[in-house]
């Protein structure tokens, strides 16, 4: 397993072990980073992770082994960035609930360009779809990366138009990176 995958897996196991508290898991993970290599096998540091979370090692390891298969199944084209990665997009730093890790596919350079979100209704009219296409083409031609929620309707129109014309897109999903939802996308 790649180092960045292992780190993300450890962090997510920590979140689950402490009842879903990202804040608690993040504090513990930041402390762990100061003490040891969080990319090492979890068995080397399970007691310390658990202590930092105020949970039992068994609780942590149960969470770890429950989610490990989905991390092992990640394809090699999925890249994972953490706050410590030099490629981490700085514009995310100001978000109140910035994710600890980003799971990415594709060209990371799209994260360095100016971005604009184009989103809209799931039930777009022909006129709305044409406007979305025209807008995505105009912005894409000016080297904007277009951000979309990967939903049906306008989001999908923007995504397809951008990709068909070779423009950068950033799709924010509510699913794991290896799950396409909706399946049409």
C-alpha positions in Angstrom: 0.0 0.0 0.0 1.3 3.4 -0.9 2.4 5.7 1.9 -0.3 8.4 1.2 -3.0 5.8 1.1 -1.9 4.3 4.4 -1.9 7.8 6.0 -5.4 8.6 4.8 -6.6 5.1 5.9 -5.1 5.7 9.4 -6.8 9.1 9.6 -10.2 7.8 8.6 -9.9 4.9 11.0 -9.2 7.5 13.7 -12.3 9.5 12.7 -14.5 6.4 12.9 -12.9 5.2 16.2 -13.7 8.5 17.9 -17.3 8.5 16.8 -17.0 10.6 13.7 -15.4 13.7 15.3 -13.1 15.1 12.6 -11.9 17.7 15.1 -10.8 15.1 17.7 -9.2 12.9 15.0 -7.4 15.8 13.5 -5.9 17.0 16.8 -4.8 13.4 17.5 -3.4 13.0 14.0 -1.4 16.3 14.1 0.1 15.1 17.4 0.9 11.7 15.8 2.7 13.5 13.0 5.0 15.1 15.5 5.8 11.8 17.2 6.2 9.2 14.4 5.8 8.4 10.7 2.0 8.1 10.2 2.7 6.1 7.0 4.1 3.2 8.9 1.9 0.1 9.5 -0.8 0.9 12.1 0.3 -2.0 14.3 3.5 -0.1 15.2 1.5 2.8 16.7 -2.0 1.5 17.4 -1.6 2.0 21.2 -0.4 5.6 20.7 -3.1 6.5 18.2 -5.7 5.1 20.6 -4.3 7.0 23.5 -4.4 10.2 21.6 -8.0 9.6 20.8 -8.9 8.3 24.3 -10.3 5.0 22.8 -9.1 1.4 23.1 -6.7 0.0 20.6 -9.3 -2.6 19.8 -11.8 0.2 18.8 -9.2 1.8 16.5 -8.1 -1.5 14.9 -11.7 -2.6 14.4 -12.4 0.6 12.5 -9.1 0.2 10.6 -9.8 -3.3 9.4 -13.4 -2.5 8.5 -12.4 0.2 6.0 -9.0 -1.1 4.9 -10.4 -3.1 1.8 -11.8 0.1 0.2 -8.4 1.8 0.5 -6.6 -1.3 -0.8 -8.9 -1.2 -3.8 -8.0 2.3 -4.8 -6.4 2.3 -8.3 -2.9 3.6 -8.8 -4.2 6.7 -10.7 -5.8 8.0 -7.5 -3.5 10.5 -5.8 -4.0 11.6 -2.2 -2.9 14.9 -0.9 -2.7 15.9 2.7 -2.2 19.3 4.4 1.5 18.5 4.6 1.8 17.9 0.8 3.6 20.7 -1.1 0.9 20.3 -3.9 -1.9 21.0 -1.4 -4.1 23.8 -2.9 -3.7 26.8 -0.6 -7.1 28.2 -1.4 -8.6 25.3 0.6 -6.8 26.4 3.8 -9.3 29.0 4.7 -12.3 26.7 4.6 -13.8 26.2 8.1 -14.1 22.4 7.5 -11.2 21.7 5.1 -10.8 18.0 4.4 -7.6 16.5 5.9 -7.0 14.6 2.6 -8.0 15.1 -1.0 -8.5 12.1 -3.3 -7.7 13.1 -6.8 -7.7 11.8 -10.3 -6.3 13.5 -13.4 -4.2 16.5 -14.0 -3.3 18.3 -10.7 -2.5 21.5 -12.6 -6.2 22.3 -12.8 -6.0 23.1 -9.1 -3.5 25.9 -9.8 -5.7 27.8 -12.3 -8.4 30.2 -11.3 -11.6 28.3 -10.6 -15.2 29.1 -10.9 -18.2 26.9 -10.0 -21.0 26.3 -12.5 -23.9 24.4 -10.9 -27.6 24.4 -11.5 -30.8 22.4 -11.5 -31.0 18.7 -12.2 -34.0 19.3 -14.5 -32.5 21.7 -17.0 -34.4 23.1 -19.9 -32.8 23.1 -23.4 -32.2 26.8 -23.0 -30.5 26.3 -19.6 -28.3 23.6 -21.0 -27.2 25.8 -23.9 -26.4 28.6 -21.6 -24.4 26.2 -19.4 -22.4 25.0 -22.4 -21.8 28.5 -23.7 -20.7 29.7 -20.3 -18.4 26.7 -19.8 -16.8 27.3 -23.2 -16.3 31.0 -22.6 -14.7 30.4 -19.2 -12.7 27.4 -20.2 -11.2 29.3 -23.1 -9.9 31.8 -20.6 -8.2 29.0 -18.7 -10.6 28.8 -15.8 -10.9 25.4 -14.2 -14.6 24.7 -13.9 -15.9 23.3 -10.6 -19.0 21.1 -10.6 -20.8 18.9 -8.2 -20.9 16.0 -10.7 -24.7 15.9 -10.4 -27.3 15.4 -13.1 -28.6 18.3 -15.1 -26.5 21.5 -15.4 -23.5 20.0 -13.5 -23.3 17.1 -16.0 -23.7 19.4 -19.0 -20.8 21.6 -17.7 -18.6 18.6 -17.1 -19.2 17.0 -20.5 -18.7 20.3 -22.3 -15.5 21.1 -20.5 -14.0 17.6 -21.0 -15.0 17.5 -24.7 -13.2 20.7 -25.3 -10.1 19.9 -23.3 -10.8 22.3 -20.4 -9.8 21.6 -16.8 -12.6 20.5 -14.5 -12.7 19.9 -10.8 -15.5 17.6 -9.7 -16.5 17.6 -6.0 -18.2 14.3 -5.2 -20.1 13.1 -2.2 -18.8 9.6 -2.7 -15.6 7.8 -2.6 -13.3 8.6 -5.5 -13.6 5.1 -7.0 -17.4 5.3 -7.1 -19.2 7.1 -9.9 -22.4 8.7 -8.9 -24.6 9.2 -10.7 -23.4 6.2 -12.7 -23.9 8.2 -16.0 -20.8 10.2 -15.0 
